[in-house]
Amino acid sequence: MSLWLGWIAAAAGVVSAIVQYRRVLLRGVEGVSLGTWLIFAYMGVFWIVYGVDVRSWVLVVGSALLLPLQLGIVARLAPGRHAGVLWRAALFVAAFGVAPALAWGWVAGVYGMGAAMVVTRVPQLWDLVRTPGSTGVSAGSWLVSASGSALWVAYYVGAHLWAALVGSALSAAASTAIAALAGWRHRRARAEDVREDVLVA
């Protein structure tokens, strides 16, 4: 049963990334954080390598399918103009995941990546808090992401991968917060549009 939940989680992650990628294509990159999506891409490589080591093909396939979509979003954010962000994102993932894994083993690296998954949501949350618009942020995709993380939790229970379980649980909570804030922003923007229409009429 947990294996099937893992495959559903992998599919949910791909759907979430597709929704966000489509939104970026259609509506632009306002409110979308280059740092966040760069870190997602770097983390995807980490999870692929980890999945191979622990023989979790669900994790390998799910992360491998996400990676091109994540890189597609990154490409839309003109990373070549922001070399500093590229290096900072790489150092971030190295500090949280790669270095602990090399020093103390996979468990330490995975716990570090769990913490990183929460921290990676902070730029997106901050963008939503400090900017009035949320054009490039899909509340639906983040809600799907949160649901996917919850499914990963169920998969990790069956697979006995406890460090990964903790990271996914924290990620689900952070993604839910982003979805809620983005949804509130969208509703507020629609209400303002309606008020403007009424005033013009």
Protein Blocks (a to p, Z undefined) as FASTA:
>chain_A
ZZmmmmmmmmmmmmmmmmmmmmmmmnojehiafklmmmmmmmmmmmmmmmmmnopaklmm
mmmmmmmmmmmmmmmnommlmmmlmmmmmmmmmmmmmmmmmmnojklmmmmmmmmmmmmm
mmmmmmmmmpmbfklpcfklmmmmmmmmmmmmmmmmmnopaklmmmmmmmmmmmmmmmmm
mmmmmmmmmmmmmmmmmmmZZ
